[in-house]
Amino acid sequence: MMYQEFKNECAELGMTEFNLKDNEFEQIHMVYVYHPSIKTKQDIARLFVYFGMTVIYDMLQRAEIICEKEKEISTKRMELEKLLEQMENIKS
């Protein structure tokens, strides 16, 4: 989700003033992408409009852990693919 998309979603919910500090949108985006409770842009916008950054901060740690685990899974998958390729080369 882009910054402007998020800002538009918030405006649709009635937010007239929109001021984020430097890294707050990055944190919002992390929660949007990785937190298991967030399914849509509207979900994250609603949380932000109704509860502010406090709820985003509370959700951020879980989102960061999930992001890290997804990276680990990706790395392991690449390692597995490499091993399978090596095995095929040995067999042929």
PyMOL commands that set and color helices and strands:
alter all, ss='L'
color gray80, all
select helices_A, chain A and resi 3-12+24-34+41-51+53-91
alter helices_A, ss='H'
color red, helices_A
deselect
rebuild
show_as cartoon
